Amino acid sequence: MRRGFAPAAIGGLGLMLAACWDKSAPGYHGDDPLPNGMTVRQQIEARQYNLKDLGEAYETVSDQLKADAPQLAEIKLAAQEIRSHSKEIDNWFPKGTGPESGVKTEALARIWTDKAAFKAKAQALDDAAAKLNDVLAVENMDAIQAQARATGEACAACHDAFRQKKE
């Protein structure tokens, strides 16, 4: 049996591409390739995955600090994950991956229109995450709790400014 596209499939693909590539709308759209090799949709999905992973790592730190017997090893591992992600956040938001793309995202257009403010918030999170890792090396629980709060506040500050409010 010969493999390939059936004419109907090719026609359907053309309609799909036409819908994704509306030349009248500025910027990129769902299946358009980005300069980094990913499509807009892939970039947004990767960003959402990484942000969820970052949130889960912070939740681990928070839960451990509320526990009767916090496991410092788990907190350290989660804090390293937070720091690893915090270094990359700015790279997760390339031009064309905002609400104008037509792909579902909670990212506000302000990320791209006020890039300096976004970079400052991302840097504040990275600085807080670095401090959290530094404080963990000393193993002073009061200092760890204080820096974990500061890290959470840095994360929330970015959400408040650049993420769609949840209803």
C-alpha positions as CSV (number, residue, x, y, z in Angstrom):
1,M,0.0,0.0,0.0
2,R,1.3,3.4,-0.9
3,R,1.8,5.8,2.0
4,G,1.3,9.6,1.7
5,F,-1.3,12.3,2.1
6,A,-4.7,11.8,0.6
7,P,-5.9,14.7,-1.4
8,A,-8.6,15.4,1.2
9,A,-6.0,15.5,3.9
10,I,-3.9,18.0,1.9
11,G,-6.9,20.2,1.5
12,G,-7.7,20.0,5.2
13,L,-4.1,20.8,6.0
14,G,-4.3,23.9,3.7
15,L,-7.4,25.1,5.5
16,M,-5.7,24.6,8.9
17,L,-2.6,26.4,7.8
18,A,-4.7,29.3,6.4
19,A,-6.5,29.6,9.7
20,C,-3.2,29.6,11.6
21,W,-1.5,32.0,9.3
22,D,-3.7,35.0,9.0
23,K,-1.5,37.6,7.3
24,S,-3.8,40.4,8.4
25,A,-3.0,39.8,12.1
26,P,0.4,40.9,13.4
27,G,2.8,38.5,15.0
28,Y,2.9,34.7,15.2
29,H,0.1,32.3,15.6
30,G,-0.3,28.7,17.0
31,D,1.6,26.6,14.6
32,D,4.0,29.2,13.3
33,P,7.7,28.5,13.9
34,L,9.7,30.7,16.2
35,P,13.3,31.5,15.7
36,N,14.2,29.0,18.5
37,G,12.8,26.1,16.4
38,M,9.6,25.6,18.4
39,T,6.2,26.5,17.3
40,V,4.3,29.2,19.2
41,R,2.0,26.5,20.7
42,Q,5.0,24.4,21.7
43,Q,6.7,27.4,23.3
44,I,3.6,28.3,25.3
45,E,3.0,24.7,26.4
46,A,6.7,24.4,27.5
47,R,6.4,27.7,29.4
48,Q,3.2,26.5,31.1
49,Y,4.9,23.2,32.0
50,N,7.9,25.0,33.4
51,L,5.9,27.5,35.4
52,K,3.8,24.7,36.8
53,D,7.0,22.8,37.8
54,L,8.3,26.0,39.4
55,G,5.1,26.4,41.4
56,E,5.2,22.7,42.5
57,A,8.8,23.2,43.7
58,Y,7.8,26.3,45.7
59,E,4.9,24.3,47.1
60,T,7.3,21.6,48.2
61,V,9.4,24.2,50.1
62,S,6.3,25.7,51.6
63,D,4.8,22.4,52.7
64,Q,8.1,21.2,54.2
65,L,8.5,24.4,56.2
66,K,5.0,23.9,57.6
67,A,5.8,20.3,58.6
68,D,6.5,19.3,62.1
69,A,9.9,17.8,61.0
70,P,10.9,19.6,57.8
71,Q,13.1,17.6,55.5
72,L,16.0,19.9,54.6
73,A,17.1,17.6,51.8
74,E,13.7,18.0,50.1
75,I,13.7,21.7,50.6
76,K,17.2,22.0,49.1
77,L,16.3,20.0,46.1
78,A,13.1,22.0,45.5
79,A,15.1,25.3,46.0
80,Q,17.6,24.2,43.4
81,E,14.7,23.5,41.0
82,I,13.3,27.0,41.7
83,R,16.7,28.6,41.0
84,S,17.2,26.6,37.9
85,H,13.8,27.8,36.5
86,S,14.2,31.4,37.8
87,K,17.4,31.8,35.6
88,E,15.4,30.9,32.5
89,I,12.0,32.7,32.9
90,D,12.8,35.5,30.6
91,N,13.6,33.0,27.8
92,W,10.2,31.4,28.1
93,F,8.4,34.5,26.7
94,P,9.7,35.2,23.2
95,K,7.9,37.7,21.0
96,G,4.8,36.2,19.5
97,T,3.8,33.9,22.4
98,G,1.4,36.3,24.1
99,P,-2.4,36.6,23.9
100,E,-2.1,37.8,20.2
101,S,-1.0,34.3,19.2
102,G,-4.5,32.9,19.7
103,V,-3.1,30.1,21.9
104,K,-4.6,30.0,25.4
105,T,-2.2,31.7,27.8
106,E,-2.6,33.6,31.1
107,A,0.4,35.8,30.1
108,L,-0.6,39.5,29.7
109,A,0.5,41.5,26.7
110,R,2.3,43.8,29.2
111,I,5.2,41.2,29.3
112,W,6.1,42.3,25.8
113,T,5.0,45.9,25.9
114,D,6.9,46.6,29.2
115,K,9.8,44.2,28.8
116,A,12.0,46.2,31.2
117,A,9.5,45.8,34.0
118,F,9.1,42.1,33.3
119,K,12.8,41.6,33.2
120,A,13.1,43.4,36.6
121,K,10.5,41.1,38.1
122,A,12.2,38.0,36.7
123,Q,15.5,39.2,38.0
124,A,14.0,39.8,41.5
125,L,12.8,36.2,41.5
126,D,16.2,34.9,40.4
127,D,17.9,37.0,43.1
128,A,15.4,35.7,45.8
129,A,15.9,32.1,44.6
130,A,19.7,32.5,44.7
131,K,19.5,33.8,48.3
132,L,17.2,30.9,49.3
133,N,19.8,28.5,48.1
134,D,22.5,30.4,50.0
135,V,20.5,30.5,53.2
136,L,19.9,26.7,52.9
137,A,23.6,26.1,53.0
138,V,23.6,27.7,56.5
139,E,20.7,25.5,57.6
140,N,19.1,28.2,59.9
141,M,15.4,27.4,59.8
142,D,14.3,30.9,60.7
143,A,16.4,32.4,57.9
144,I,15.2,29.7,55.5
145,Q,11.5,30.5,56.3
146,A,12.1,34.2,55.9
147,Q,13.8,33.8,52.5
148,A,11.2,31.3,51.3
149,R,8.6,33.9,52.0
150,A,10.6,36.5,50.1
151,T,10.9,34.1,47.2
152,G,7.2,33.5,47.2
153,E,6.6,37.2,47.3
154,A,8.9,37.8,44.3
155,C,7.0,35.1,42.4
156,A,3.6,36.6,43.4
157,A,4.7,40.1,42.3
158,C,5.3,38.9,38.8
159,H,1.9,37.1,38.8
160,D,0.2,40.3,40.0
161,A,1.8,42.4,37.3
162,F,2.0,40.0,34.3
163,R,-0.5,37.2,34.7
164,Q,-4.2,37.3,34.0
165,K,-6.3,37.4,37.2
166,K,-8.1,34.1,37.9
167,E,-11.8,34.4,38.4
